[in-house]
Amino acid sequence: MKSTDYSPRIYCVQRSRNTKLWRCGSIVAVCVCFVYWNVLGLMSSEDWSTTFFRATLETEVNWIVNDAAEEEAVPACSLRNTIKKEDTLKRKFSFLVPVLQWRDSFINSHWQKLQNEPLPYGWKDQPFYEIGKTLSLLSHPANSHLFERKTSETCVRCAVVGNGGILNGSRQGKTIDSHDYVFRVNGAIIQGFEDDVGTKTSFYGFTTNSLKNSLIGYNQDGFDKVPRDPGIGYIFIPAETRDYVMLAAAIQGVSVPSGPDKGDRASELFGYNPETHQFKMIHPSFIQYVTQRFLKSPRLEQYRDLYMPTTGALMLLVALHTCDQVSAYGFMTENYKDFSCHYYDKVKKPMVSYTNHDMEMEQRLWKQLHSQKVLWLYQRQKK
């Protein structure tokens, strides 16, 4: 079975080391920075505004929409109220697309709709039985959502923390930890940077490939294990077949039975006693929806089997569709060149681009949503 490598490939500065690579399908250079910059296809602010606000209804699409879902009541603070007031935002956002997939979401009509869409947007070339078997393990009601609301008036505040160098010296740690939920991704190093990035981790988002590459690439920086906060939620991004296989092994507490990770012990990644309710997996329809509506890069046509939004972008968009207020830290800003690639870099390293992500488009999206008060983006000038 073909397995597409969606791993980040271009980093700040490559460095070799005598470290045995995990079984990742093919041996790739281990490098330092998972943040990219697209130097191709530059677009003026006017062009971007036109592109961002263009209605996409005429081209829709194969993603799943829960027509039976009722619009839920939201508190006065919710970003959804901001979206309702702006027609262009209303055309972009849909809160009826399922964010997560679990046992009860795997039904025949969904299979029929997504079986011709390639990973990560569907289940093309994936055995019906294997997908169904994995999702059947996500049987706890908590697998279907990120968190429980205490009341409909509860204002849920979320911080999504990227790993950008803008956070070095930011002293945003206490502010980040003051949020109800904190999302982190990939090489989320905390020790030694508590004042800048906080200590709290509610959700950790990743693909199996990005997780394992982070453990290799950032080990000497201090990332020697994934976060294991009590009750943490692990959010799998189904970029490859191996993500379904790894998820099943993690829930069952067994070694990975097949594929490029065969023999790996999931307990070495997630600890020895994770509960089923701690595991989440993004719905392929959600990835398809946010890609088409928000991050439809020209690269999608040219590199269909390679391009997808970054892990950080997907986590931020997940938060925007589940939380009431969202703050983004460590994401790319216009003055990205003033900062190093990561907040934990020992020496400044510039960002470099590659084709599997469109970082420039993502940067423009965050700026646009910040200006419209849909999210709050941490920005600062270099001291």
ROLO-844395 format. One line per 3 residues: number of its first residue (from 1); their letters; for each residue x, y, z of N, C-alpha, C. Coordinates in steps of 0.2 Angstrom, whole numbers, plus 2048, in hexadecimal, padded with zeros to 3 digits. Example, Ala and Ser with C-alpha at 12.3 -4.5 7.8 and 13.67 -1.06 7.14 Angstrom:
# residues 2
1	as	842 7E4 827 83E 7EA 827 842 7F0 827 ~ 840 7F5 823 844 7FB 824 840 800 827
This chain:
# residues 383
1	mks	804 7FA 800 800 800 800 804 806 800 ~ 803 80B 7FC 807 811 7FB 806 815 802 ~ 80B 817 804 80B 81C 80A 80E 822 809
4	tdy	80B 828 808 80D 82E 807 811 831 80C ~ 817 834 80C 81A 837 811 819 83E 811 ~ 815 840 817 813 847 818 817 84A 81D
7	spr	81D 848 81E 821 84A 823 824 851 821 ~ 825 856 826 829 85C 824 830 85A 822 ~ 832 85E 81C 838 85C 819 83D 861 819
10	iyc	83B 868 81A 840 86D 81A 840 870 821 ~ 846 871 823 847 873 82A 84B 879 82A ~ 84D 87C 830 851 882 830 858 881 82E
13	vqr	85B 87D 831 862 87B 82F 863 873 831 ~ 865 870 82C 866 868 82D 86C 867 831 ~ 86B 862 835 871 85F 839 870 858 83A
16	srn	876 854 839 876 84D 839 878 84B 840 ~ 876 845 842 877 842 848 877 83B 848 ~ 87B 838 84D 87C 830 84C 876 82D 850
19	tkl	870 82E 84E 86A 82C 851 866 827 84D ~ 865 821 850 861 81D 84C 85A 81F 84A ~ 858 820 844 851 822 843 84C 81D 844
22	wrc	846 81F 846 840 81B 847 83F 818 840 ~ 83B 813 840 839 810 83A 833 815 837 ~ 835 818 832 831 81E 82F 830 81C 827
25	gsi	831 817 825 82F 815 81E 835 816 81A ~ 838 81C 81A 83F 81E 817 843 822 81B ~ 849 822 81A 84E 826 81E 84E 82D 81C
28	vav	84D 832 820 84D 839 81E 852 83C 822 ~ 854 842 820 859 846 824 855 849 829 ~ 858 849 82F 855 84B 835 857 852 836
31	cvc	853 857 837 855 85E 837 851 862 83C ~ 852 868 83C 851 86C 842 84A 86F 842 ~ 847 872 83D 841 876 83E 83C 874 839
34	fvy	836 873 83C 830 871 839 82C 876 837 ~ 82E 87C 837 82A 882 835 82D 884 82E ~ 829 886 829 82A 887 822 828 88E 820
37	wnv	82B 890 81A 82A 896 817 829 895 810 ~ 823 897 80D 822 896 806 825 89C 802 ~ 82A 89C 7FE 82D 8A1 7FA 82A 8A1 7F3
40	lgl	825 89D 7F2 823 89D 7EB 81B 89F 7EB ~ 819 8A1 7E6 812 8A3 7E5 810 8A9 7E9 ~ 814 8AE 7EA 812 8B3 7EE 80C 8B7 7EC
43	mss	808 8BA 7F0 802 8BC 7EF 801 8C3 7F2 ~ 7FF 8C8 7EF 7FE 8CE 7F2 7F8 8CE 7F7 ~ 7F8 8D3 7FC 7F3 8D3 801 7EC 8D3 7FE
46	edw	7EB 8D7 7F8 7E5 8D8 7F5 7E3 8D1 7F2 ~ 7E8 8CD 7EF 7E6 8C7 7EC 7E4 8C2 7F1 ~ 7E8 8C2 7F7 7E6 8BE 7FD 7DF 8BF 7FF
49	stt	7DD 8C5 800 7D7 8C7 803 7D1 8C4 7FE ~ 7D2 8C5 7F8 7CD 8C2 7F3 7CD 8BB 7F3 ~ 7D3 8B8 7F4 7D3 8B0 7F4 7D0 8AE 7FA
52	ffr	7D1 8B1 800 7CF 8AF 806 7C7 8AF 807 ~ 7C4 8B5 804 7BD 8B6 805 7B9 8B3 7FF ~ 7BC 8B0 7FA 7B8 8AD 7F5 7B4 8A8 7F7
55	atl	7AE 8A8 7F6 7A9 8A2 7F8 7AB 89C 7F4 ~ 7AB 896 7F7 7AD 890 7F4 7A8 88B 7F3 ~ 7A2 88E 7F4 79C 889 7F4 79B 886 7EE
58	ete	79D 889 7E8 79C 886 7E1 7A0 880 7E0 ~ 7A5 87F 7E4 7AA 879 7E3 7A9 874 7E8 ~ 7A4 874 7ED 7A4 86F 7F2 7A0 869 7F0
61	vnw	7A3 864 7F3 7A9 861 7F5 7A7 85B 7F8 ~ 7AB 857 7FA 7AA 850 7FD 7AA 84F 804 ~ 7AB 855 808 7AC 854 80F 7A5 852 812
64	ivn	7A5 84F 818 79F 84E 81C 79C 854 81F ~ 796 855 81F 792 85A 823 78D 856 827 ~ 78D 858 82D 788 855 832 781 859 831
67	daa	77D 857 82C 777 85B 82B 772 85B 831 ~ 773 856 835 76E 855 83A 770 859 841 ~ 776 85B 841 778 85F 846 775 866 847
70	eee	773 867 84D 770 86E 84F 775 872 851 ~ 774 879 84F 779 87E 851 779 87F 858 ~ 77F 87D 85B 77F 87D 863 77F 885 865
73	avp	77D 885 86B 77D 88C 86E 784 88D 870 ~ 786 894 86F 78D 895 871 78D 89C 876 ~ 792 89C 87A 792 8A2 87E 793 8A9 87B
76	acs	792 8AE 87E 792 8B5 87A 79A 8B6 878 ~ 79E 8B3 87C 7A5 8B4 87A 7A8 8B1 874 ~ 7A4 8AC 871 7A6 8A7 86C 7A8 8AB 865
79	lrn	7AD 8A8 862 7AF 8AB 85C 7AA 8A9 856 ~ 7A6 8A5 858 7A0 8A3 853 79C 8A9 852 ~ 79B 8AD 857 797 8B3 857 79A 8B8 852
82	tik	7A0 8B8 852 7A4 8BD 84E 7A3 8BB 847 ~ 7A4 8B4 846 7A3 8B1 83F 79C 8B3 83C ~ 797 8B2 840 790 8B3 83E 78F 8BA 83B
85	ked	793 8BF 83E 791 8C6 83C 795 8C8 835 ~ 799 8C3 832 79C 8C5 82C 79B 8BF 827 ~ 798 8C2 821 796 8BD 81C 79B 8B9 819
88	tlk	7A1 8BC 818 7A7 8B9 815 7A9 8B3 81A ~ 7A9 8B4 821 7AB 8AF 825 7A6 8AA 826 ~ 7A0 8AB 825 79B 8A6 826 79B 8A2 820
91	rkf	79E 8A4 81A 79E 8A0 814 7A4 89B 815 ~ 7A9 89D 819 7AF 899 81A 7AE 894 81F ~ 7AB 896 825 7AB 891 82B 7A5 88D 82A
94	sfl	7A6 887 82C 7A0 882 82D 7A1 87E 833 ~ 79C 87E 838 79D 87B 83E 799 874 83E ~ 797 872 838 794 86C 837 798 866 835
97	vpv	79E 868 833 7A3 863 831 7A6 860 837 ~ 7A6 859 838 7A9 856 83E 7B0 857 83E ~ 7B2 859 844 7B9 85B 845 7BD 854 847
100	lqw	7BA 84F 84A 7BD 849 84C 7B9 843 849 ~ 7BD 83E 848 7BA 837 846 7BA 832 84C ~ 7B5 82E 84D 7B5 829 852 7B1 823 850
103	rds	7AF 81F 854 7AC 819 852 7A5 81A 84F ~ 7A1 81F 852 79A 820 84F 79A 824 849 ~ 7A0 827 847 7A0 82B 841 7A2 827 83B
106	fin	7A4 821 83C 7A6 81D 836 7A0 819 834 ~ 79C 81C 82F 796 819 82D 797 818 825 ~ 793 814 822 793 812 81B 793 818 817
109	shw	78E 81D 818 78E 823 814 794 827 814 ~ 797 827 81A 79E 82B 81A 7A3 827 816 ~ 7A3 821 817 7A8 81D 813 7A7 81E 80B
112	qkl	7A1 81E 809 7A0 81F 802 7A2 826 800 ~ 7A1 82B 804 7A3 831 802 7AB 833 802 ~ 7AE 82F 806 7B5 831 807 7BA 82C 805
115	qne	7B7 826 802 7BC 821 800 7C0 822 7F9 ~ 7BE 828 7F6 7C2 82A 7F0 7C6 830 7F1 ~ 7C6 832 7F8 7CB 838 7F9 7D1 835 7FD
118	plp	7D7 837 7FA 7DD 835 7FD 7DE 837 804 ~ 7E2 834 808 7E5 836 80E 7E8 83D 80D ~ 7E7 842 812 7E4 841 818 7DC 844 817
121	ygw	7DA 844 811 7D3 847 810 7CE 842 810 ~ 7D0 83C 810 7CB 836 80F 7CE 830 811 ~ 7CB 82A 80E 7CE 823 80F 7CF 820 808
124	kdq	7D1 823 803 7D3 820 7FD 7D9 81B 7FE ~ 7D8 815 7FB 7DC 80F 7FC 7DD 80C 803 ~ 7D9 80E 807 7D9 80B 80E 7D4 806 80F
127	pfy	7D6 800 812 7D1 7FB 812 7CB 7FD 817 ~ 7C5 7FC 815 7BF 7FD 819 7C0 7FA 820 ~ 7C2 7F4 820 7C2 7F0 827 7C7 7F4 82B
130	eig	7CD 7F6 829 7D3 7F8 82D 7D1 7FF 830 ~ 7CE 803 82C 7CB 80A 82E 7C6 809 834 ~ 7C1 805 832 7BC 803 837 7BE 800 83D
133	ktl	7C3 7FC 83D 7C6 7F9 843 7C9 7FE 847 ~ 7CD 802 844 7D0 808 848 7CB 80C 84C ~ 7C7 80F 848 7C2 814 84A 7BD 810 84F
136	sll	7BC 80A 84F 7B8 806 854 7BB 807 85B ~ 7C2 808 85B 7C5 808 862 7C4 80F 865 ~ 7C2 814 861 7C0 81B 863 7B9 81A 866
139	shp	7B8 817 86B 7B1 815 86D 7AE 819 873 ~ 7B3 81D 876 7B1 821 87C 7AD 827 879 ~ 7A8 82A 87C 7A5 830 87A 7AA 836 879
142	ans	7AF 836 87E 7B4 83B 87D 7B8 83B 877 ~ 7B8 836 873 7BC 835 86D 7B8 83A 868 ~ 7B2 83B 869 7AE 83F 864 7AF 847 864
145	hlf	7B2 849 86A 7B3 850 86B 7B9 852 86F ~ 7BB 858 86F 7C1 85A 873 7C0 85A 87A ~ 7BA 85E 87C 7B9 85F 883 7B2 860 884
148	erk	7B0 85F 88A 7A9 860 88D 7A8 868 88F ~ 7A3 86B 88D 7A1 871 890 79D 871 896 ~ 79F 875 89B 79B 874 8A1 794 877 8A0
151	tse	793 87C 89D 78D 87F 89B 78D 882 894 ~ 788 884 891 788 887 88B 78A 88E 88B ~ 78B 891 891 78E 898 892 795 898 894
154	tcv	798 892 895 79F 892 896 7A3 894 890 ~ 7A8 899 891 7AC 89B 88C 7B2 897 88C ~ 7B4 893 887 7BA 88F 887 7BF 893 883
157	rca	7C5 894 887 7CA 898 884 7D0 893 882 ~ 7D2 893 87C 7D8 88E 87A 7DE 892 878 ~ 7E4 88F 879 7EA 892 876 7ED 88C 872
160	vvg	7EF 88E 86C 7F2 889 868 7F9 88C 867 ~ 7FE 887 869 805 889 86A 809 886 864 ~ 80C 88A 860 810 888 85B 817 888 85E
163	ngg	81C 886 85A 823 886 85C 828 88C 859 ~ 825 891 857 828 896 853 82D 89A 858 ~ 833 89D 855 838 8A0 859 835 8A7 85C
166	iln	82F 8A9 85A 82D 8AF 85D 82B 8AE 864 ~ 82A 8A8 867 829 8A7 86E 82F 8A8 872 ~ 835 8A7 86F 83B 8A8 874 83C 8AF 877
169	gsr	83B 8AF 87D 83C 8B5 881 835 8B9 881 ~ 830 8B6 87F 829 8B9 87F 826 8B9 886 ~ 828 8B5 88A 825 8B5 891 81D 8B4 891
172	qgk	81B 8B0 88D 813 8AF 88C 811 8A9 890 ~ 815 8A6 893 814 89F 896 80E 89F 89B ~ 80D 8A4 89F 808 8A5 8A4 801 8A6 8A0
175	tid	802 8AA 89B 7FC 8AC 897 7F9 8A6 894 ~ 7FE 8A2 891 7FC 89C 88D 7F9 897 892 ~ 7FB 896 898 7F9 891 89D 7F2 893 8A0
178	shd	7F0 89A 89F 7EA 89C 8A2 7E4 89A 89D ~ 7E5 898 897 7E0 895 893 7DD 88F 896 ~ 7D7 88D 894 7D3 887 896 7D7 881 893
181	yvf	7D9 882 88D 7DC 87C 88A 7E2 87F 886 ~ 7E7 87B 886 7ED 87D 882 7EF 877 87D ~ 7F0 879 877 7F2 874 871 7F9 875 870
184	rvn	7FD 870 86F 804 870 86D 805 86B 867 ~ 80A 86C 863 80B 867 85E 813 865 85D ~ 814 860 85A 81B 85E 858 820 85E 85E
187	gai	825 862 85C 82B 862 861 829 868 867 ~ 824 866 86B 822 86B 870 826 86B 876 ~ 82C 86E 876 831 86E 87C 82E 873 881
190	iqg	82E 871 887 82C 875 88C 831 877 891 ~ 835 871 894 83A 872 899 83F 877 897 ~ 840 87C 89B 845 882 899 842 888 896
193	fed	83B 887 894 838 88C 890 831 88E 893 ~ 830 88C 899 82A 88D 89D 827 894 89D ~ 82C 899 89E 82A 8A0 89E 827 8A2 897
196	dvg	829 89F 892 827 8A1 88B 821 89D 888 ~ 821 897 88A 81C 893 887 817 88F 88C ~ 818 890 892 814 88D 897 816 886 898
199	tkt	812 883 89C 813 87C 89E 80D 877 89D ~ 807 87A 89B 801 876 89A 800 874 893 ~ 7FE 86D 893 7FC 86A 88C 7F6 866 88D
202	sfy	7F1 869 88A 7EA 865 88A 7EA 860 884 ~ 7EC 863 87E 7EC 85E 878 7F3 85F 875 ~ 7F5 859 872 7FB 859 86E 7F9 856 867
205	gft	7FA 85A 862 7F8 858 85B 7FE 856 857 ~ 7FD 851 853 803 84E 84F 801 849 84A ~ 805 848 845 805 842 841 80A 83D 844
208	tns	809 837 843 80E 832 845 815 834 843 ~ 816 836 83C 81C 838 839 81F 83E 83D ~ 81B 843 83E 81E 849 841 81F 848 848
211	lkn	81C 844 84C 81D 842 853 824 83F 853 ~ 825 83A 84F 82B 836 850 831 83A 84D ~ 830 83E 848 836 842 845 837 847 84A
214	sli	832 84A 84E 834 84F 853 838 84C 859 ~ 836 845 85B 83A 842 860 841 841 85E ~ 843 840 858 849 840 855 84D 846 854
217	gyn	849 84B 851 84C 851 84F 84D 856 855 ~ 849 856 85A 84A 85A 85F 84C 857 866 ~ 84E 851 865 850 84E 86C 856 851 86F
220	qdg	85B 854 86C 860 857 86F 85E 85E 872 ~ 858 861 86F 856 867 872 851 866 878 ~ 850 860 879 84C 85E 87F 845 85B 87E
223	fdk	843 85A 878 83D 856 877 83E 84F 876 ~ 83E 84B 87C 840 844 87D 839 840 87E ~ 834 843 87E 82D 83F 87F 828 844 87D
226	vpr	822 841 87B 81C 846 87A 819 848 881 ~ 815 84D 881 812 84F 887 80E 84A 88A ~ 80E 849 891 80A 844 894 806 847 89A
229	dpg	804 84D 899 800 850 89F 7FA 84C 8A1 ~ 7F8 84C 8A7 7F2 848 8A9 7EC 84A 8A4 ~ 7E9 845 8A2 7E3 846 89E 7E4 849 897
232	igy	7EA 84A 895 7EC 84D 88E 7E8 849 888 ~ 7E6 84D 883 7E3 84A 87D 7E8 84A 878 ~ 7E9 844 875 7ED 843 86F 7E9 843 869
235	ifi	7EB 848 864 7E7 849 85E 7EB 847 858 ~ 7E9 841 856 7EC 83E 850 7E9 842 849 ~ 7EE 843 845 7EC 846 83E 7ED 840 839
238	pae	7E8 83E 836 7E8 838 832 7EB 839 82B ~ 7F2 83A 82B 7F5 83C 825 7F7 836 821 ~ 7F8 830 824 7FA 82A 821 7F7 824 824
241	trd	7F7 81E 821 7F5 818 824 7F8 817 82B ~ 7FE 819 82C 801 817 832 7FE 81B 838 ~ 7FB 820 837 7F7 824 83C 7F2 820 83F
244	yvm	7EE 81C 83B 7E9 818 83D 7EC 812 841 ~ 7F1 80F 83E 7F4 80A 841 7F7 80B 848 ~ 7FA 811 848 7FD 813 84F 7F8 815 854
247	laa	7F2 818 852 7ED 819 856 7EA 813 859 ~ 7E9 80E 855 7E6 808 858 7EB 804 85D ~ 7F1 805 85B 7F6 802 860 7F7 805 866
250	aiq	7F6 80C 866 7F6 810 86C 7F0 80F 871 ~ 7EA 80E 86E 7E4 80D 872 7E5 806 875 ~ 7E7 801 871 7E7 7FA 874 7EE 7F9 878
253	gvs	7F2 7FD 878 7F8 7FC 87C 7FD 7F7 879 ~ 7FD 7F6 873 801 7F1 870 806 7F4 86B ~ 80B 7F0 869 810 7F2 864 80C 7F3 85D
256	vps	80F 7F7 859 80C 7F8 852 80D 7F2 84E ~ 808 7EF 84B 808 7E9 848 80A 7E9 841 ~ 80A 7EF 83E 80C 7EF 836 80E 7F6 834
259	gpd	810 7F6 82E 812 7FC 82B 819 7FF 82D ~ 81B 805 82C 822 808 82D 823 808 834 ~ 81E 808 839 820 808 840 81F 801 843
262	kgd	81F 7FC 840 81E 7F5 842 823 7F4 848 ~ 820 7F2 84D 825 7F0 853 825 7F5 858 ~ 824 7FC 856 824 801 85B 81F 800 861
265	ras	821 802 867 81C 801 86C 819 808 86D ~ 813 808 86C 80F 80F 86D 810 811 874 ~ 811 80D 879 812 80F 880 818 813 881
268	elf	81D 812 87D 823 817 87D 821 81E 87B ~ 81C 81F 877 81A 825 875 815 829 879 ~ 810 825 87B 80B 828 87F 80A 826 886
271	gyn	80F 822 889 80F 820 890 80B 819 890 ~ 80B 816 896 809 80F 897 802 80F 898 ~ 7FF 814 89B 7F8 813 89D 7F3 819 89A
274	pet	7F4 81B 893 7EF 820 891 7E8 81D 890 ~ 7E3 821 891 7DC 81E 891 7D9 820 88A ~ 7D4 81C 888 7D2 81C 881 7CF 823 880
277	hqf	7CC 826 885 7C9 82D 884 7CE 832 882 ~ 7D5 831 883 7DA 836 882 7DC 836 87B ~ 7DA 832 877 7DB 832 870 7D6 835 86B
280	kmi	7D8 839 867 7D4 83C 862 7D7 83B 85B ~ 7D3 83B 856 7D5 83B 84F 7D1 840 84B ~ 7D5 845 847 7D1 84A 843 7CD 846 83E
283	hps	7C8 848 83C 7C4 845 837 7C6 848 830 ~ 7C7 843 82B 7CA 845 825 7C6 84A 821 ~ 7BF 84A 822 7BB 850 820 7BD 857 822
286	fiq	7BF 857 829 7C1 85D 82B 7C7 860 828 ~ 7CC 85B 827 7D2 85D 823 7D1 860 81C ~ 7CC 85C 819 7CA 85E 812 7C7 865 812
289	yvt	7C2 866 817 7BE 86C 817 7C3 872 819 ~ 7C7 872 81E 7CC 877 81F 7D1 879 81A ~ 7D3 873 816 7D8 874 811 7D4 878 80B
292	qrf	7CE 876 809 7CB 879 804 7C8 880 805 ~ 7C6 881 80B 7C3 888 80D 7C9 88D 80F ~ 7CE 88B 813 7D2 88F 816 7D9 88F 813
295	lks	7DC 889 811 7E3 888 80F 7E3 885 808 ~ 7DF 887 803 7DF 884 7FD 7E5 887 7F9 ~ 7EB 884 7FA 7F1 887 7F7 7F1 884 7F0
298	prl	7F4 888 7EB 7F6 885 7E4 7FA 87F 7E5 ~ 7FD 87E 7EA 801 877 7EB 7FD 871 7EB ~ 7F6 872 7ED 7F2 86D 7EE 7F1 869 7E7
301	eqy	7F1 86D 7E1 7F0 86A 7DB 7F6 867 7D8 ~ 7FC 86A 7D9 802 868 7D7 805 862 7DB ~ 804 862 7E2 806 85D 7E6 801 85A 7EA
304	rdl	7FC 857 7E7 7F6 855 7EA 7F8 84F 7EF ~ 7FD 84B 7EE 7FF 846 7F3 804 848 7F8 ~ 805 84E 7F8 80A 851 7FD 808 856 801
307	ymp	804 85B 7FE 802 861 802 7FD 860 807 ~ 7FD 863 80D 7F8 863 812 7FA 869 816 ~ 7F5 86B 81A 7F7 870 81F 7FB 86E 824
310	ttg	7FF 872 828 804 870 82D 800 86E 833 ~ 804 86A 837 801 868 83D 7FE 86D 841 ~ 802 873 842 800 878 846 7FA 87C 843
313	alm	7F9 87C 83C 7F3 87F 839 7ED 87B 83B ~ 7EE 874 83A 7E8 870 83C 7E6 871 843 ~ 7EA 871 847 7E8 872 84E 7E5 878 850
316	llv	7E8 87E 84D 7E4 884 84D 7DD 884 84B ~ 7DC 881 845 7D6 881 842 7D1 87C 846 ~ 7D4 877 849 7D0 873 84D 7CD 877 853
319	alh	7D2 87B 856 7D0 87F 85C 7CB 884 85A ~ 7CB 887 854 7C7 88C 851 7C0 889 850 ~ 7BF 883 850 7B9 880 84E 7B6 87C 855
322	tcd	7BA 87D 85A 7B7 87A 861 7B7 87F 867 ~ 7BC 883 867 7BC 888 86C 7B9 88E 86B ~ 7B8 892 870 7B4 899 870 7B9 89E 86E
325	qvs	7BF 89E 871 7C4 8A3 870 7CA 8A0 86F ~ 7CE 8A2 86A 7D4 89E 868 7DA 8A3 867 ~ 7DF 8A2 86B 7E6 8A6 86A 7EB 8A1 867
328	ayg	7EF 8A4 863 7F4 8A0 85F 7FB 8A3 861 ~ 7FF 89F 863 806 8A1 865 80B 89D 861 ~ 810 8A0 85F 816 89C 85C 814 89B 855
331	fmt	810 89E 852 80E 89D 84B 811 8A3 847 ~ 812 8A2 840 816 8A6 83C 812 8AD 83B ~ 816 8B2 83C 814 8B9 83B 818 8BC 835
334	eny	816 8C2 833 819 8C6 82E 820 8C7 82F ~ 822 8C8 835 829 8C9 836 82D 8C3 839 ~ 82B 8BD 836 82E 8B7 838 836 8B7 837
337	kdf	838 8BB 832 840 8BB 831 843 8BD 837 ~ 840 8C1 83C 843 8C4 842 845 8BF 847 ~ 842 8B9 846 842 8B4 84B 845 8AD 849
340	sch	847 8A9 84D 84A 8A3 84B 844 89E 84A ~ 846 898 847 841 893 845 83D 891 84B ~ 840 88F 850 83D 88D 856 83F 891 85C
343	yyd	83A 891 861 83C 894 867 842 891 86B ~ 843 88B 86A 848 887 86E 84F 887 86A ~ 84F 88A 864 856 88A 860 85B 88D 864
346	kvk	861 88A 865 867 88D 868 86A 892 865 ~ 86A 892 85E 86C 897 85A 867 899 855 ~ 866 89F 852 861 8A1 84E 862 89D 847
349	kpm	85C 89A 845 85C 896 83F 856 899 83B ~ 857 89B 834 852 89D 830 84D 898 82E ~ 847 89A 82C 842 896 82A 843 895 822
352	vsy	842 88E 820 842 88D 819 83C 889 817 ~ 83A 889 810 834 887 80E 834 880 80B ~ 82F 87D 80A 82E 877 805 827 876 803
355	tnh	826 871 7FF 820 871 7FB 81A 86E 7FF ~ 81B 86A 804 816 866 807 811 86B 80C ~ 814 871 80D 80F 876 811 810 87C 80D
358	dme	80B 881 80F 80B 887 80C 80B 88C 812 ~ 811 88D 815 811 891 81B 80F 899 81A ~ 810 89B 814 80E 8A2 813 807 8A3 813
361	meq	803 89E 810 7FC 89E 810 7F9 89E 817 ~ 7FC 899 81B 7FA 899 822 7FB 89F 826 ~ 801 8A2 825 803 8A9 828 7FD 8AE 826
364	rlw	7FC 8AE 820 7F7 8B3 81E 7F0 8B2 821 ~ 7EE 8AC 821 7E8 8AA 824 7E7 8AC 82C ~ 7ED 8AB 830 7ED 8AD 837 7EC 8B4 837
367	kql	7F0 8B8 833 7EF 8BF 833 7E8 8C1 832 ~ 7E5 8BE 82D 7DE 8C0 82B 7D9 8BF 830 ~ 7DA 8B9 833 7D5 8B7 839 7D6 8BB 83F
370	hsq	7DC 8BD 840 7DE 8C2 846 7DB 8C9 845 ~ 7DB 8CB 83F 7D9 8D2 83D 7D1 8D2 83E ~ 7CE 8CC 83D 7C7 8CC 83D 7C4 8C9 844
373	kvl	7C9 8C9 849 7C8 8C7 850 7C4 8C0 850 ~ 7C6 8BC 84C 7C4 8B5 84C 7C9 8B1 851 ~ 7CF 8B3 851 7D4 8B0 855 7D9 8B6 857
376	wly	7DD 8B5 85C 7E2 8B9 85E 7E9 8B6 85D ~ 7ED 8BA 859 7F4 8B7 857 7F9 8BB 85B ~ 7FD 8B7 85E 803 8BB 862 808 8BD 85D
379	qrq	809 8C4 85D 80E 8C7 859 812 8CC 85D ~ 819 8CD 85B 81D 8D1 85F 823 8D3 85A ~ 826 8D9 85C 82C 8DB 858 832 8D8 85C
382	kk	837 8D7 858 83D 8D5 85B 840 8DA 85F ~ 842 8D9 865 845 8DD 869 84C 8DF 867
